[in-house]
Amino acid sequence: MKHGTVSVGAVELNGPVLTAAGTSGLGAELGEYGDLAELGGVVVKSLAAFAWAGNPAPRVASWGDSMLNSVGLSGPGVDAWRRDYLPALTQANARTIASIWGRSVQEFADAAAGLDGAEICAIEINASCPNLEGRTGIFAHSASLTSEIVAAAKVTGCPLWVKLSPNTPELVAIAEGVAEVVVDGATGHQDANLPRGVGGGEPVRVVPEPLLVDPLELDREIRGGAVVLGIEAVGLSTRRR
């Protein structure tokens, strides 16, 4: 079923329904199940400027009626993705949004630069990444750091979206800050802190619980993301804010 076109800032999409980064692969994998051109857009798995193996196994485990995942942002890197995956999306006439991640401001700039000139309609900046430059937490929990990585990604002329995190009291200030840096859209959500026993929908990183424990290395704790149901309420609350 075709929908009318939808505009998000300067980006015109084929409809209102998009895939979520990390849930639908790196390329045209979902084309086996339908026409990708009928989706509003395909948001691919987050990419770094370099190839990244991700976390070692185990990567998934049952958690009651839900699931934990700890994939670790594995991917081929921007250059290999452009060579090996993007052509199939272009051939399918998909509206492609490339999601990027990094552990420093420079790594976000490098990932964005690697996409310059690519046949994509927007770049999603996955701000829910750990900051390894000696400052606090993850980028998406700081207005100044989120603005820094958005500004760094402007090395390309491609429209920019930023993925924000709901589990920070600074969400509104962060959103206002990135708007001042001229971001074209905001997506969410990536992170949510869930206390033990809370069920919740979309893959999210949970800090500090729950934990995935490797049965072969019982002293190895792996923090994972919860795929649960009640997280939809967090998303609606975030949208209202």
C-alpha positions as CSV (number, residue, x, y, z in Angstrom):
1,M,0.0,0.0,0.0
2,K,1.4,3.4,-1.0
3,H,1.2,6.4,1.3
4,G,1.5,10.0,0.4
5,T,4.9,11.6,0.7
6,V,6.0,13.0,4.0
7,S,8.6,15.8,4.6
8,V,10.9,15.9,7.5
9,G,12.8,19.1,7.3
10,A,14.4,19.1,3.9
11,V,14.0,15.4,3.4
12,E,11.0,14.0,1.4
13,L,10.1,10.4,2.3
14,N,7.9,8.0,0.5
15,G,5.5,7.7,3.5
16,P,5.3,8.0,7.3
17,V,6.7,4.5,8.1
18,L,10.4,3.9,8.5
19,T,12.5,1.0,9.7
20,A,14.5,1.5,13.0
21,A,18.3,1.4,12.9
22,G,19.5,-2.0,14.0
23,T,16.3,-3.9,13.3
24,S,16.4,-4.4,9.6
25,G,20.0,-5.0,8.5
26,L,22.6,-3.1,6.6
27,G,21.0,-3.2,3.1
28,A,18.1,-4.5,1.2
29,E,17.5,-7.7,3.3
30,L,13.9,-6.8,3.9
31,G,13.3,-6.6,0.2
32,E,12.5,-10.3,0.2
33,Y,9.3,-9.5,2.1
34,G,8.1,-6.4,0.3
35,D,8.8,-3.4,-1.9
36,L,11.3,-1.2,-0.1
37,A,10.2,1.8,-2.2
38,E,6.9,1.7,-0.5
39,L,8.4,2.4,2.9
40,G,8.9,5.9,4.0
41,G,12.6,5.1,4.4
42,V,15.1,2.4,5.4
43,V,17.2,3.4,8.3
44,V,20.2,1.0,8.3
45,K,22.2,-0.4,11.2
46,S,24.5,2.2,12.8
47,L,27.9,2.4,11.1
48,A,31.3,3.7,12.3
49,A,34.1,5.1,10.2
50,F,35.8,1.7,10.7
51,A,34.9,-2.0,10.8
52,W,33.8,-3.1,14.2
53,A,33.3,-6.7,15.4
54,G,30.9,-5.8,18.2
55,N,30.6,-7.8,21.4
56,P,31.6,-11.5,21.8
57,A,29.0,-14.2,22.3
58,P,26.6,-14.5,24.0
59,R,24.8,-11.6,22.4
60,V,21.2,-12.5,23.2
61,A,19.4,-14.3,26.0
62,S,15.8,-14.8,27.3
63,W,14.7,-12.5,30.1
64,G,11.3,-13.7,31.3
65,D,8.9,-13.0,28.4
66,S,11.4,-10.6,26.9
67,M,14.9,-10.7,25.5
68,L,18.2,-9.1,26.2
69,N,20.7,-8.2,23.4
70,S,24.3,-7.1,23.6
71,V,25.3,-7.0,20.0
72,G,27.7,-4.0,20.4
73,L,27.2,-2.1,17.1
74,S,29.0,-4.6,14.9
75,G,29.3,-3.4,11.3
76,P,31.6,-3.3,8.2
77,G,32.4,0.4,8.4
78,V,31.1,3.2,6.2
79,D,33.4,2.6,3.2
80,A,32.6,-1.1,3.0
81,W,28.9,-0.4,3.5
82,R,28.9,2.0,0.6
83,R,30.5,-0.6,-1.6
84,D,28.7,-3.7,-0.6
85,Y,25.3,-2.7,0.7
86,L,24.1,0.7,-0.5
87,P,23.9,-0.3,-4.2
88,A,21.1,-2.8,-3.5
89,L,19.1,-0.2,-1.6
90,T,19.6,2.3,-4.5
91,Q,18.5,-0.3,-7.0
92,A,15.4,-1.0,-4.9
93,N,14.5,2.7,-5.0
94,A,14.6,2.9,-1.2
95,R,14.9,6.2,0.6
96,T,18.0,5.4,2.6
97,I,19.0,6.9,5.9
98,A,22.5,6.0,7.1
99,S,22.9,5.8,10.9
100,I,26.4,6.6,12.3
101,W,28.1,6.1,15.6
102,G,31.4,6.9,17.2
103,R,33.2,7.0,20.6
104,S,34.6,10.5,20.1
105,V,33.6,13.7,18.4
106,Q,36.2,13.0,15.7
107,E,34.9,9.5,15.0
108,F,31.4,11.0,14.3
109,A,33.0,13.5,12.0
110,D,34.9,10.7,10.2
111,A,31.8,8.6,9.8
112,A,29.8,11.5,8.4
113,A,32.7,12.4,6.0
114,G,32.8,8.9,4.7
115,L,29.1,9.3,3.6
116,D,29.7,12.5,1.7
117,G,28.3,12.1,-1.8
118,A,26.5,8.8,-1.0
119,E,23.1,8.1,-2.5
120,I,21.3,8.6,0.8
121,C,18.6,11.1,1.9
122,A,19.7,11.7,5.5
123,I,22.2,10.8,8.2
124,E,21.0,9.7,11.6
125,I,23.5,10.5,14.4
126,N,23.3,7.8,17.0
127,A,24.1,10.0,20.0
128,S,23.6,7.1,22.5
129,C,27.2,6.0,22.4
130,P,29.8,6.0,25.2
131,N,32.1,9.1,25.2
132,L,35.7,8.0,25.4
133,E,37.3,11.4,25.5
134,G,37.4,11.6,29.3
135,R,34.1,13.3,29.9
136,T,30.8,12.1,31.3
137,G,28.6,9.2,30.2
138,I,27.1,8.9,26.8
139,F,26.8,11.8,24.3
140,A,23.0,11.8,24.4
141,H,22.9,12.7,28.1
142,S,24.7,16.0,27.6
143,A,23.4,19.1,25.7
144,S,26.9,20.4,24.9
145,L,28.3,17.0,23.8
146,T,25.3,16.2,21.6
147,S,25.7,19.6,19.9
148,E,29.4,18.9,19.4
149,I,28.8,15.6,17.5
150,V,26.0,17.2,15.4
151,A,28.3,20.1,14.5
152,A,31.1,17.7,13.7
153,A,28.8,15.7,11.4
154,K,28.1,18.8,9.3
155,V,31.3,18.1,7.3
156,T,28.8,16.6,4.8
157,G,26.0,18.6,3.3
158,C,23.6,15.7,3.9
159,P,20.5,16.5,6.1
160,L,21.1,15.4,9.7
161,W,18.8,13.7,12.2
162,V,19.9,12.9,15.7
163,K,18.8,10.0,17.9
164,L,18.1,11.2,21.4
165,S,17.8,9.4,24.7
166,P,14.7,9.7,26.9
167,N,16.4,8.8,30.3
168,T,17.9,12.2,31.0
169,P,16.3,15.2,32.7
170,E,18.1,17.3,30.2
171,L,16.2,16.0,27.2
172,V,14.4,19.3,26.3
173,A,17.6,21.3,26.7
174,I,19.5,18.8,24.5
175,A,16.8,18.9,21.8
176,E,16.9,22.7,21.8
177,G,20.7,22.7,21.6
178,V,20.8,20.4,18.6
179,A,18.1,22.5,16.9
180,E,20.4,25.5,17.2
181,V,23.2,23.6,15.4
182,V,20.7,23.2,12.6
183,V,19.7,19.5,12.8
184,D,16.9,18.5,10.4
185,G,15.1,16.0,12.6
186,A,15.2,14.0,15.8
187,T,14.5,10.3,16.3
188,G,14.3,8.1,19.4
189,H,14.6,6.3,21.5
190,Q,17.8,4.5,22.1
191,D,18.3,4.3,25.9
192,A,16.0,3.8,28.8
193,N,16.8,2.9,32.4
194,L,14.5,0.2,33.5
195,P,14.4,-1.0,37.1
196,R,14.5,-4.8,37.8
197,G,11.2,-6.4,36.8
198,V,9.9,-3.7,34.5
199,G,8.8,-4.9,31.1
200,G,8.7,-2.6,28.2
201,G,9.0,-2.6,23.2
202,E,12.0,-1.3,21.3
203,P,15.6,-2.5,21.8
204,V,17.1,-0.2,24.4
205,R,20.3,-0.2,26.4
206,V,19.6,-0.8,30.1
207,V,21.9,0.7,32.7
208,P,22.7,-0.7,35.3
209,E,20.3,-3.7,35.0
210,P,19.5,-6.3,33.7
211,L,22.7,-8.3,33.2
212,L,23.5,-11.1,30.8
213,V,25.9,-13.6,32.3
214,D,28.0,-15.9,30.2
215,P,27.4,-19.4,31.5
216,L,31.0,-20.4,30.6
217,E,32.5,-17.3,32.3
218,L,30.3,-16.7,35.4
219,D,32.4,-13.8,36.5
220,R,31.8,-12.0,33.2
221,E,28.8,-9.5,33.3
222,I,27.4,-8.2,30.0
223,R,25.1,-5.3,30.1
224,G,22.4,-5.7,27.5
225,G,19.5,-4.0,25.8
226,A,16.0,-5.1,26.7
227,V,13.4,-6.0,24.0
228,V,10.2,-5.5,26.0
229,L,6.7,-4.0,25.7
230,G,6.2,-1.1,28.1
231,I,8.9,1.0,26.6
232,E,6.2,2.5,24.2
233,A,5.0,4.5,27.1
234,V,8.5,6.0,27.5
235,G,8.5,6.9,23.9
236,L,5.1,8.7,24.1
237,S,6.2,10.6,27.2
238,T,9.4,11.6,25.4
239,R,7.4,12.9,22.4
240,R,5.2,14.9,24.7
241,R,8.2,16.5,26.4
